[in-house]
Every structure is written in C-alpha cells, then in structure tokens.
Amino acid sequence: MSVSDEQSDDDELRQSFVESLLISVSDVQDHSVRIRRAMNALPLSVAATESPTGRSSRGLRWAVTTLSVCVALALGLMLPAGGSSPALVAVERSLKVAAEKMTRRYQLQVDARTLLGTARTIDNDLYVQGHDRFALRHPGLLPGRDTWLGRRGDEFWVVPAAGPVLQGDRTVLSRWLSERGELDTPYLHVSTILSRMHSGGFQLQLLQDESVQLPDGSTVLCQHIQAQQTSPIKGELPVTIKLWASRATGMAIRLTARWDLAPGQPGRKSVVLTYLSDEPSLSAEWFTPQAHQPSRLRK
Amino acid sequence: MDARSLFEILIRENTDMLVAYLRAGVRDAHAVDDLYQETVLTAWRRLDDYDCEKPIGPWLRGIAGKLMLAFYRRSARSARPLTEESLAWLNDRFSEIHSRRGDTFQEKLAALRECVSALPDTYQRPIHLRFSEQRSLSEIASILNLARETLKKRMSRGKARLAACLETKLKQEPA
C-alpha cells in the first residue's frame, strides 16, 4: 500500500468517526428495539454459557451478585477517591435499591430564582420505577393544567398542559426543560442524583445518623451522606448533594442538591426529593404519555 | 433483580457509545445491527471475564472491535478493511470521549457540538442539513444550489475540519 493510500485510509477513518458522532448528536437514535432484540436473543441464563473456562457452574449466582456491584459502579462512571469508604458503600447501596423495579412516589421540590429576582418554590410529584422509568407531574398555574413528563426506557416524553404530546429521545425532554428555567435540571430522578453523587468530582462524607420526618408524620432513621463538589470545573454541577438513606433498607428517603447562583442570576437553587410512598398498584403504563393525557388519565 | 435485568441496565447505559463505535468502524447499517447483537451476546457469554472494577465501556468495545475485524475478514467486499491500527486509533478517540464530562454519551459529545458551531457557514450548513434535518444529498444540493460533486467535496472538507477540531479538543484536559 502506498503512502497516499494510507493517508487516504486515515482520512476515511477520521471522516467515518466524525460522521458516526454527528449521527449520534443529531438525536435521531432510538435504541429500544435494538436493545430488546439483543436481550431477547440471549440464552435464558448466563449459566448456559459455553465458556471454555469451565466456570459455568458459578453461573447465575455469580452473575447476580457481581452484576449488582457492576451496575452501581457503571452508573457512577468513576469511583471517587477512597473507593471503599462507608459513605461510598451507603451511596452504592441506595443506587442498588433505586435500580429495583419497584414503583415509588417522591415529592420533588424545586426552589428557583425568577428573572425578576423573586423566589419561587414548585412542588412536583415524581414516580420512579427502576433507574430508567419516571413520570413527573409539574403543576400548572391553574387547576387541571398540569404538565407530565417522563421516561420509559429509551423513550422520553412530555404531555404539556396544552398542545401536542412530545415523544422521542432524551433531547425531547432536555429541550423542553431548557425552556423552563425553574425546572431546568437533569436531576429529576433518584438514580440520576445518586449516580452524580457517586461519580468523580465529589468528596463523600458520612455524617451522623438522622431521623427524617416524612410528610405523613412518620420518621425513618437514616444514614446521612454529604457529597461536596471538588471538581475545578464547576459547570452545572451542584455544589453539594446530600442523601438520607434508610438505615434499614438503604432506600433514598431524602436527597437534596444545591447550586451556587451568582447574585441576581435566575435559575434553580435547589432540588429536594422526599420519599412519600410505595405505589405497587401503578401499572407500567403509568410511565407512558398515554396515561397522562386528560382523556385517559387514570391511576 | 435477576442477572438479565442487571446486564440490561449496563447495556442500556452503553448502547449509544457502542453503536457509534460500530458505525465508525463498519458504516453499513445492517452490519452495525448484526455486530451490536453479536457484541451483546458475546458479552453475556463472557461475563466471567469482566472485571467490574473497570469501566464496562472499554470491555464492550474490545469485544466489538474483535467482531469488526472478523467481519472484515469474512467480507471480501470492502476495498478498505479496518486494520488493527485503525481500530486502536478509534478506541483511543472513544476513550477520550469517555473521559469527558457528562453523565451520558450525548453529554460527552459537547466538544463535537462546539466544533460544529465553530465551522464556517459554507461547511456548517450542508452538515446541518444532512445530519440534523436528515436531508438527502440531492435535496441539499438543490437547497444550496450546488452541483452534487461540489456538495460532496464540501461535506468531505467540513467533516475533515470537524475531525481535526475534535481531535484537538479531545486531547485537551477533559472538560
């Protein structure tokens, strides 16, 4: 192969690389069918592996225990320094609980500063199921004018108070949120906040246990973990995230994320998630836009 | 939660990256689909080999890379098959993307968006029409009043500029 051919191959690879990324950022990708097909093609259990290592007898039991840890690690992207600290173990335990396919209801309170400099507090209802399903009710100014937004697997959606339902990939939701300063935060899901807390750039600290009082008056004894941002790149990251996780179950009972706004800067100042209840009666359809269109609204 | 559900979580978290990697290596959409399926199946079968203290993305790319090389060995069609060297180059670029700030692959691609925004309009417009609006080359040629060959050259130069810009940004300290 001549030098010019090699040069041409290099150029072609570079262009192919850029083209692939351009397709990715164009947000036309819906991988749900692809993932479903791949998952359906798997043998029933990892124990059915034809591994030449002969270690298949450990199979399923190994896979479950190891993968639980792997999921927690992978969702967090990077281990913070001091990887096995009690604070990190507590966050990982909460991440695992949050990944369970249980439906839970949280109050999501957003404190924001408006363009006029006034403070605004918005109470939203958040329903979560596992790490990739949520439905959030965002109250409208008038009764019955709520907006619902959510995610089911790779599909994101918004059911606005008026106008067409929006459905598609992540950008459908992020574009809608970015037009609404007070809600403009990616931290709308328990798993998202926990993952961020678990990622690099935050120093974790286990504080004294605390009892958290829930809106129904009951109290839950919780481990209290604080994540302080240490990254030199501040960006959109919260400066502190706090987790109160049930000492008994590991479930996130309360999560707070706080941002430092410059004087007069509009935007969200804090997000507070508080556990309200388990919702076993809600069907999987609750996490689709169809469940929240006025004509079909049902629980 | 069973092993399949946990495995699916890991796959979902990495599918954007994995598909982009395969597409960069083989370009053909059907081949990307087939190789994605094969990668997931192989990863499931080789779970024993995965060290979960390391990120799963590079492990999946390692599997996908071997499958791409095998694909090119099987296929006599390509005049420019993927080599081990080009695969290593691709891997380095994806590792650099992985080290960028962001929770998702999309967020980590902010550098590319910056590069697109910095392109002169001559190149930015056709790329926007092609990838954001998904127009065909004929449509773009008609909109921009360009001959098809001129458009192809312009697209190619635009992508070359993007590649250079992106490589420079990715080599900088992770943002």
HADDOCK unambig.tbl for C-alpha pairs under 7 A between the chains (distance, minus, plus):
assign (segid A and resid 9 and name CA) (segid B and resid 80 and name CA) 6.92 0.50 0.50
assign (segid A and resid 14 and name CA) (segid B and resid 163 and name CA) 6.07 0.50 0.50
assign (segid A and resid 15 and name CA) (segid B and resid 159 and name CA) 5.76 0.50 0.50
assign (segid A and resid 15 and name CA) (segid B and resid 160 and name CA) 6.17 0.50 0.50
assign (segid A and resid 15 and name CA) (segid B and resid 163 and name CA) 6.71 0.50 0.50
assign (segid A and resid 16 and name CA) (segid B and resid 24 and name CA) 5.06 0.50 0.50
assign (segid A and resid 17 and name CA) (segid B and resid 24 and name CA) 4.60 0.50 0.50
assign (segid A and resid 18 and name CA) (segid B and resid 159 and name CA) 6.50 0.50 0.50
assign (segid A and resid 18 and name CA) (segid B and resid 162 and name CA) 6.96 0.50 0.50
assign (segid A and resid 18 and name CA) (segid B and resid 163 and name CA) 5.87 0.50 0.50
assign (segid A and resid 20 and name CA) (segid B and resid 20 and name CA) 5.48 0.50 0.50
assign (segid A and resid 20 and name CA) (segid B and resid 23 and name CA) 5.78 0.50 0.50
assign (segid A and resid 20 and name CA) (segid B and resid 24 and name CA) 5.26 0.50 0.50
assign (segid A and resid 21 and name CA) (segid B and resid 20 and name CA) 6.27 0.50 0.50
assign (segid A and resid 22 and name CA) (segid B and resid 131 and name CA) 6.52 0.50 0.50
assign (segid A and resid 23 and name CA) (segid B and resid 131 and name CA) 6.15 0.50 0.50
assign (segid A and resid 24 and name CA) (segid B and resid 20 and name CA) 6.66 0.50 0.50
assign (segid A and resid 25 and name CA) (segid B and resid 106 and name CA) 6.36 0.50 0.50
assign (segid A and resid 26 and name CA) (segid B and resid 131 and name CA) 6.02 0.50 0.50
assign (segid A and resid 26 and name CA) (segid B and resid 132 and name CA) 5.15 0.50 0.50
assign (segid A and resid 38 and name CA) (segid B and resid 37 and name CA) 5.06 0.50 0.50
assign (segid A and resid 38 and name CA) (segid B and resid 40 and name CA) 6.50 0.50 0.50
assign (segid A and resid 42 and name CA) (segid B and resid 41 and name CA) 5.94 0.50 0.50
assign (segid A and resid 46 and name CA) (segid B and resid 44 and name CA) 6.57 0.50 0.50
assign (segid A and resid 46 and name CA) (segid B and resid 45 and name CA) 6.31 0.50 0.50
assign (segid A and resid 49 and name CA) (segid B and resid 45 and name CA) 5.09 0.50 0.50
assign (segid A and resid 50 and name CA) (segid B and resid 45 and name CA) 6.96 0.50 0.50
assign (segid A and resid 51 and name CA) (segid B and resid 45 and name CA) 6.76 0.50 0.50
assign (segid A and resid 51 and name CA) (segid B and resid 46 and name CA) 6.70 0.50 0.50
assign (segid A and resid 60 and name CA) (segid B and resid 3 and name CA) 6.83 0.50 0.50
assign (segid A and resid 63 and name CA) (segid B and resid 3 and name CA) 5.66 0.50 0.50
assign (segid A and resid 64 and name CA) (segid B and resid 2 and name CA) 5.99 0.50 0.50
assign (segid A and resid 64 and name CA) (segid B and resid 3 and name CA) 4.57 0.50 0.50
assign (segid A and resid 67 and name CA) (segid B and resid 3 and name CA) 6.71 0.50 0.50
assign (segid A and resid 67 and name CA) (segid B and resid 6 and name CA) 6.05 0.50 0.50
assign (segid A and resid 67 and name CA) (segid B and resid 7 and name CA) 6.80 0.50 0.50
assign (segid A and resid 68 and name CA) (segid B and resid 6 and name CA) 6.49 0.50 0.50
assign (segid A and resid 70 and name CA) (segid B and resid 52 and name CA) 5.10 0.50 0.50
assign (segid A and resid 71 and name CA) (segid B and resid 6 and name CA) 6.54 0.50 0.50
assign (segid A and resid 71 and name CA) (segid B and resid 9 and name CA) 6.94 0.50 0.50
assign (segid A and resid 71 and name CA) (segid B and resid 10 and name CA) 6.11 0.50 0.50
assign (segid A and resid 74 and name CA) (segid B and resid 10 and name CA) 6.96 0.50 0.50
assign (segid A and resid 74 and name CA) (segid B and resid 55 and name CA) 6.28 0.50 0.50
assign (segid A and resid 74 and name CA) (segid B and resid 56 and name CA) 6.77 0.50 0.50
assign (segid A and resid 100 and name CA) (segid B and resid 1 and name CA) 6.43 0.50 0.50
